[in-house]
């Protein structure tokens, strides 16, 4: 049957409009407690670190095509495997995806292949509200000497966050990334936004938009809806990081994150008594618990104090930092207020130097003992390690809970 020109136009218009008129995808329900606990039994105790290669100052330098360094990633993840780490938390960014979606997803796949080679699963963080609110694609600036996280950037930047009408620009990125890996066994967790209401008061605070916590909460709810439409096999989560978590004292944004998350995640840079109190509070949700940021030596959040407790309680554990490098997180948060001129007497974060030598041999031994790796042979300590240095000159730990950015 030959169609008239008018009929062909109508059919074509219908085909083009059909996707726009179709009902939106139905959001998947939150996992049941039983499903979450089954996931926990399958994965076991997850232990690892927040990982970025030491030669990348931020997420952009890690993931952009010109500076994506798979050899460095392979080398450093081999050290993580040597500790017995079985999971890493890794930050993504929307800008490289928006520039070249297929290239970005291909690099993610390559990264996952290397991690899997080292028997390490991955928790991806899609967005981040901490540090510089003006990310820019292209060559990244060099680190400012002795300054903690001098080049880390937010995702999205302020221009999108402060304009709710532009939030939808992030939907293709959020859904495109999750959809590509939604049933990939190498991905263990999706962490949707890191510390969404962090106002960066002691660093970039003056550059933040007015009402950032409210804007971030609005974006957070949209990101959750977009992610649930994809319905990945992996759990979705977002981690409260400050304030009080007793039921009657929860901030609305923290309540939302705890009550939406398939598994419970949190950040805690504090000594053992406060960490223990927070874990006890979170047990009321009856779900697996992961601490996705901890370990800041000078304030009492140390491997020796915290990691045995996390293993005893089957709380997943991801320390901040791995190999000292361009993020300069061996320096403390107060380097934004106080000038440092050389290596601090006590490293704030990180475990290895760039040559593969360990900062503290006793910490590495403890980690390997708790992961069961110690029984498989000793991890070599390379010449130049500071593991044998006396720590008598180190500053005594303070007892406060973190009140600033990582």
Secondary structure, 3 states (H helix, E strand, C coil): CCCCHHHHHHHHHHHHHHHHHCCCCCCCCCCCHHHHHHHHHHHCCCEEEECCCCCCCCHHHHHCCCCCCHHHHHHHHHHHHHHCCCEEEEECCHHHHHHCHHHHHHHHHHHHHHHHHCCCEEEEEEEECCCECCCCCCCCCCCCCCCCCCCCECECCHHHHCCHHHHHHHHHHHHHHHHHCCCCCCEEEEEEEECCCCCCCCCCHHHCCCCHHHHHHHHHHHHHHHHHHHCCCCEEECCECCCCCCHHHCCHHHHHHHHHCCCEEEECCCCHHHHHHHHHHHHHHCCCEEEEEECEHHHCECHHHHHHHHHHHCCEEEEECCECCCCCCCCCHHHHCCCCCCCCCCCCCCCECCCCCECCHHHHHHHHHHHCCHHHCCCCCCCCCCCCCCCCCCCCCCCCCCCCCC
